[in-house]
Amino acid sequence: MNIKYLFVFSSVIVLLFSACNVSTQASGRAANEETTKFGDGVDSIKVEVSTKVGGTRSIILKDNADAVVRFENKPDSTLSSSATEELIGLADSLFVGKNHKIILSQENAEGRTGYPIFTVSLYKDGKGETVRYDMGTQEGNITHCTTCDIYYSPEFRHFLSKVFEILN
């Protein structure tokens, strides 16, 4: 009788552990599926800086992955998780959620050339939507560039400084 009791007891314990393990795996899987770092169905963002002299450099931000940094003629590298999280938060707020203005004001400018172009591409289901921002010399928080003199918001300037800090 003790052997039957021990067998039944051990069988119940094994079943309970198995059920708990399946439940834990299922809840972890559900949490991962629900965790997205970008809103509005965006699955990745590519931030690119192009210059006539320096070539093209980019940062690729993807859901649930560390950011990839690309320089021309160099191997890809990855950013730390904390740097990735910060960039994703800023990019999501500026370009996806549009919680902050990017351009506060702009005026026509005399043509200037040779400054980098800052491009942000949002990807949803493999389709990209790209927006280009002119860069140029900075004077008094005004960006003097090829087509217009632009006053960018402090939030966008913060994002720019983080990107340029990484890409320089």
N, C-alpha and C positions, 0 to 999 in steps of 0.2 A: 504494500500500500504506500509506503514511503517513496518507493521508486516511482510509482505512478504519479504521486503528488509532486515529486521533484521534476519529473518529465513535463507535466502540465504547467508547473510554475515556470520552468525554464522556457517552455514554448511561448507562454504568454509574454515573458520578458523580451524574448527575441522579436516577437510580433510588435510589441510596443516600441522597441528601439528602431525597428524597420519603419514603422509608421511615422515616428518622429523624424527620422532621417529623410523620408520622402517629403514630409511636410516642410522641413527646413529647406530642402532643395527647391521645392515648388515656390515657397515664399521668396527665396533669394532670386529665383529666376524672374518672378513677377516684379520684384523691386527693380531688377536690372532693366527689364523691358519698359518700365514706367519712367526710368530715369533718363531724361534727355536734357542736354545742356543748352540747347537752342530752342526757341519757341517757333511757332508758325510752320512746323514741318521742315525747317532747315536742318540738314544733316551735316553740312560742313561749310566753312568759310575760308576763302583764300585771300590773303592780304599780300599785295605785291607792290614792290617799289622798282621802278624802271628809270634808268638814266642813260643818256647817250654815251657817257664814258664808263660808268660802273657796271653796266649790264643790268640784269634782272635778278632780284632777290625776293624770296617770298616766305611767308609763314602759312602753313595749312593747319586749320583748327578743325578737328572732327569730334563728334560725340564719343564720349568714353574712351579717348585716346590722347596721349601726350602730343603736343603740337610738333609738327615737322618743319624744320627750317631748311630752306634750299638756297644755295649760292651757285652761280654759274661756275662750272668746272671744279666743283668740290663735292664730296659726298654729303648726303643728307645728314642732319643731326636732329636730335630731339630736345625739347625744352623740359625742364622739370615740371612735375605735376602742379606745383604751386604757381609757377609762371603761366602755365597753360590755363589753369582755372581763372587767373586774373584776366588774361586776354579774352577768354571765352565770355566771362561776365561783362567786360567792357564792350566787346563786339556785339553780344546779344542785346545789350541795352541800347547801343547806338544804331545798329543796322537792322536788327530783326524786330525788337520791341518798339524801336523808335521813341524811347522814353526821354531822350534829350535831343535838342536841335543840334545839327552839325554846323550849318552855316547861319551865322547871326546877321551878317550883312555883307554886301559885295557891291563894288563899283567898277565901271569900265577902267581898264588899265592900258597903258602904252605897252606894246608888245615887248616881251622879254623872252629869251630862249635859254635852253640849256639846263632847266631845273627838272628835278625828278617828277614823275607822275605816280601818284599813289592810287592804286586800284583795289577795290573790295568786291569780291564775287561771292554771292550767296548761292548755295546749291541745294535744290530740293529734288529728290527723285532723279538725280543725274542731270538735271537742267540748271544752268547757271544764269544768274542775273547780275550784271556787272555795273558798278558805278565808279567813275574816275574823279579824282580830286587833284586839282593843280597844287603844286608845292612851289616854293620860291624863297626869297629872302624874307626874314622876319624883322619887322620894325614896329615897335609899339603894339604888339599883338595883331598886327595886320600881316597877312601873307601876300607879298607882292609877287605875282606870277604872270604867266604868259597872256591870259585872257582877261583877268580881272583881279582887283585887290580884294581879298576876302578876309573877313573877321570870322575865324572858326571859333566854336564854343570851347570853353575850358575842358569839357568832357572829351571832345574830339581831340584837342591838343594833348590831353593826357594819354589817350590811346596812341596817338602818333608818337609821342615821346617814348612809350614802351616799345613800340614796333621798331623805331629807329635805333633805340638802345640795343635791341637784340640783333638787328641786321647790320649794324656798323662794327 
